[in-house]
Amino acid sequence: MTMTYRKFIDMKASCFIPGKVLDEFFRIIDILKKSHDRGGTLTIDIHELLKDLRDLSR
């Protein structure tokens, strides 16, 4: 997310983070937390999670 909002931060402008981005971020955190609780086994491909997150930063 830093890359997405860096230009606004550098200009000392306020940046708005849409709810969709926050929802996706918390969804990914929840998946990772559940995976950790199960002993570290992911039921979803980590590359898919990262791709979803990168897509939101554009």
C-alpha positions as CSV (number, residue, x, y, z in Angstrom):
1,M,0.0,0.0,0.0
2,T,3.0,2.3,0.5
3,M,3.6,2.5,-3.2
4,T,0.0,3.5,-3.8
5,Y,-0.2,6.3,-1.3
6,R,3.5,7.4,-1.3
7,K,2.8,10.3,-3.7
8,F,0.1,11.7,-1.5
9,I,2.2,11.2,1.7
10,D,5.1,13.0,0.0
11,M,2.9,15.9,-0.9
12,K,1.6,16.0,2.7
13,A,-1.9,15.5,1.3
14,S,-4.5,13.4,3.0
15,C,-5.1,10.1,1.3
16,F,-8.3,8.1,1.3
17,I,-8.3,4.4,1.7
18,P,-11.5,3.0,0.2
19,G,-13.5,0.4,2.3
20,K,-13.0,-2.2,-0.4
21,V,-9.2,-2.0,0.1
22,L,-9.6,-2.3,3.8
23,D,-12.1,-5.2,3.5
24,E,-9.6,-7.1,1.3
25,F,-6.7,-6.4,3.6
26,F,-8.6,-7.7,6.6
27,R,-9.8,-10.7,4.6
28,I,-6.2,-11.6,3.8
29,I,-5.1,-11.1,7.4
30,D,-7.9,-13.4,8.5
31,I,-6.8,-16.1,6.1
32,L,-3.3,-15.9,7.3
33,K,-4.4,-15.9,11.0
34,K,-6.5,-19.0,10.5
35,S,-3.6,-20.6,8.6
36,H,-1.3,-19.9,11.5
37,D,-3.8,-21.3,14.0
38,R,-3.9,-24.6,11.9
39,G,-0.2,-24.9,12.1
40,G,0.8,-22.9,9.1
41,T,-1.1,-24.8,6.3
42,L,-2.7,-22.5,3.7
43,T,-5.8,-23.7,1.9
44,I,-5.3,-21.0,-0.8
45,D,-2.3,-20.3,-3.0
46,I,-0.1,-17.6,-1.4
47,H,0.5,-16.2,-4.9
48,E,-3.2,-15.6,-5.3
49,L,-3.4,-13.7,-2.0
50,L,-0.5,-11.5,-3.1
51,K,-2.0,-11.0,-6.5
52,D,-5.3,-9.9,-5.0
53,L,-3.5,-7.4,-2.8
54,R,-1.4,-6.0,-5.7
55,D,-4.5,-5.6,-7.8
56,L,-6.0,-3.4,-5.2
57,S,-3.0,-1.1,-5.1
58,R,-3.5,0.0,-8.7
